Amino acid sequence: MTVIQCISPVDGSVYAERPAASFDDAKAAIARVRKAQKAWAKRPLEERVSLVLKGVARVNEMADDVVKELAWQMGRPVRYGGEFKGFNERSNYVASIAHDALAPVVVEKSDKFERYIGREPHGVVFVVAPWNYPYMTAINTVAPALMAGNTVIIKHASQTILVGERMVRAFNEAGVPEDVFMNIFLDHGTTSQLIADGQFDFINFTGSVEGGRSIERAAAGTFTGIGLELGGKDPGYVMEDADLDAAVDTLMDGATYNSGQCCCGIERIYVNETLYDAFVEKSVAWVSNYKLGNPLDPETSLGPMANKRFAKVVREQIAEAVAKGARALVDPKLFPADDGGAYLAPQILVDVDHSMSLMNEETFGPAVGIMKVRNDAEALELMNDCKYGLTASLWTQDVERARRIGDELETGTVFMNRADYLDPALCWTGVKETGRGGSLSVLGFHNLTRPKSYHLRKQF
Ligand code: NAP
């Protein structure tokens, strides 16, 4: 029997462990979830929406435990109070649009014909969630999928093994039936086997590019629909007319919050030559204010990375960049808690270029490279010189200029004067190796349902 473990970044201890389900046990559980789906879908939409919101409210009631568990499982400092703001905002927004998003598209309603496109739930939706924002990333699919009449099985990351279990417990306590929303502990092999066996009607995978590839490979030939929300290397571009202080504040927060472990975190920054020196100086000062330490200490503003193997990647990228001529500007002496393991000081690097992994591979940590650019054309070329495309953050006073650059950017979301935010009214999507599909917004509901056409003749 495989046991799945969460090794805490706080002190390296085994914080939680759960036995992984066997293929046969998992199949039996999925059969129950499949059986429950039709009755769930027949309940009125208002009832499904209300039960999901009650589940969300129940998770909120567990805040004290949730916040502590997050610190132990993935290192987020308790001072930030979990991730309830986004969790609630996304749930409430999808609830507010569910009726319209799921309404049929009526083409004709006359004495002779009724013709319309309805929306059917897929059936059993499988959610594979990551540890970096374990509640927010999961709710993006769980809430609209359930509202749309699907039943849902969640498999959470080993690093945040307790999150799926807790979410499901909260939803069940709030009245969502056990066979409608179920948690399952699975290893990779069994996950692939179940997918290849056609056990799911839709899969939403949020995680690494390699993980996404193996899900896609497992699903090959089953025709199972898949949404893939994968890695990123999101750029910021600061133009000469930008509000410098606002740009420093938002881009540094975007680069380092959650120890840089945000899918849409800022990973590389291009600054017009006229603002470059001031931007770099202010950024170094901004980042130097962090207090790195134990996430359970309310004074700590920067926790450890979720696992020392993630910190190792960042350390290697920094070392490679420095070996190739980059300069690391943040004084490590300001961060005595950096232990060479999961506790990692933030870092800003200049004299970087795109030959360095720091500038071309996902870093997913609190380190960012800054480059000087002369004009929009140069910035655009550098921003697009990337295998990922999730978001890009443009800093200017000129909306038309931002729109023009945005039109040329290979990205899922164009931001002007903001960054590192998921707007639930817009479609969360990516290009290139960031994946495909889209969640939240009206389109998210469309992806969690299938169209069904009705062509009803009333008269001959
Ligand atoms: P990960 O290692 O790919 O894991 C994500 C989830 O997939 C976990 O539940 C993991 O389970 C599972 N998984 C990974 N490989 C699998 C396989 N071969 N078969 C079955 N399940 C598999 O990614 P992560 O390190 O947790 O998350 C960080 C990555 O997620 C970053 O690349 C980040 O950019 C990306 N991300 C993207 C978005 C977005 O919206 N685009 C949002 C958040 C995160 P185990 O934990 O048990 O391995």
Residues whose N, C-alpha, C, O or C-beta is under 5 A from the ligand:
A	BS01	NAP	V128 A129 P130 W131 T137 K155 H156 A157 S158 Q159 L186 H188 T191 T206 G207 S208 V209 G211 S214 E229 L230 G231 G232 C263 T434
